Amino acid sequence: MDKKKLEYNKNEDHLQLLISQMQHKLHVIYEGGGKAKNDKLRAQGKMTARERVQYLADPDFEPIELGAFAGFQMYESEGGCPAGGVIVCIAKVSGKLVIIVANDASVKAGAWFPITGKKNLRAQEISMENRIPIIYLVDSAGVYLPMQDEIFPDKEHFGRIFRNNAKMSSMGITQIAAIMGSCVAGGAYLPIMSDEALIVEGTGSIFLAGPYLVKAAIGEEVDAETLGGARTHCEVSGVTDYKMPDDKTCLDTIRSLVSKLGKPEYAGFDRIESKLPSENDESILGHFPENPSKPYDVLEIIHRVVDEASFLQYKEDYGKTIVCGYARIDGWAVGIVANQRMVVKNAQGEMQFGGVIYSDSADKASRFIMNCNQKKIPLVFFHDVTGFMVGKRSEHGGIIKDGAKMVNAVANSTVPKISIVIGNSYGAGNYAMCGKAYDPRIIVGWPTAKIAVMGGAQAAKVLTQIQVSTLKGKGMPPNKEEEVQLYEEIMKRYEEQTSAYYAAARLWIDAIIDPRETRRIISVSIELANHGVVEKFNPGVIQT
């Protein structure tokens, strides 16, 4: 077997192992609060949150779950919070694209942790950006009181959700809420600020204060059903619109409501008949190197994602550490901006290492991004970047100016941006390649993704030097062995904080995906974005 084939097999085995590890973690997350708690819900006549989503979604369109790793390893002292205690997915209901948000009552009775609020806000953001309906399957005990200071008062906390309810209503975005369990206090506003609210008899309840709080506040004794059950709110208060006998009937009724929605006004992104990639997309695993610092040709990745013979490279022989080009993905016209982590020659014949953005690459990418905006072509970014080039030569050449130009172009871009973090995404390179701060419609990572201000080795060296200097200042200089141990400890901690799981837990990325799903994720993201509105592009102050 030749060396190239051996390298391919090694890469493929490595990525398959990472995918297997990811799937194992997801299997545990999908259990929510565990089998016993899910069985308890079923004994109450309820479906579990995942069963509700599965039943509601069209069977011929596999939902794309977002934020499955939200809260991963973040709340261990609180007993954990799998998936942030809420399921969010892009799905089709009655043939229409929707966002489904389902509280998982098996996780702390569906209580809201800080990450739960952030995840709900992300779901609403996607709905608003793309003007697609959102369906809330409510079953929640409200704010997780031990952490109320981290979820209640700030701008991006719990109350922002109800503000968004109001904004979405004014934008004409359909919101349907099903009260399928407890719905207490401030959380009661979410379903009632939606356009239509359904409530399940016997299990659904909604009130500003539950029986215990009512007793404590005014001395009145009342049971939950009388206080805020289905009969009360459908026959007496008129708060809810539909009384449902059980979960399945409730979900069937939602399908009926969605089926009658009018067709959206599409943004008009170009799409033709889809063609399969020229290269087998299964082989994508063998073309991404196991070694995170080893060069490779990103075109091998691109050709396994785009439609056959559709990639037209822009300025192919200029600024080679970024590849730009027009293509089609599942028939959709796209503009691709991808970091090239390979050894290339510059104009002077000197060897340069890819993955770093040079001035010429930044200039090329900026112009390409502006072209895509003028032509109303969605942008797809493939991240594998260690940052902008540093050093005297780069500074004298104006790398800051050229980097600022690229960041400006990304920030002002009005066409949908989809980001795929396949490798490194460090420092200002993350910004220039449309990291989370630059409003990608969807941002996902491969299991190989790493997001940080700089690489682990560089950061560990800097932090070690700082700590060594501090210890010397205190008259306690470490010996060489202690210095190495200190470096290794910092390196280990930093590597954990740069991982795809760390990023996904905090919703810096929407999901960790199997690389073989990249093409579908991009296609669905553009289909989603086609429901939205594209504003006129104004590049702002971009020096040329």
Disulfide bonds with the S-S distance in Angstrom:
none
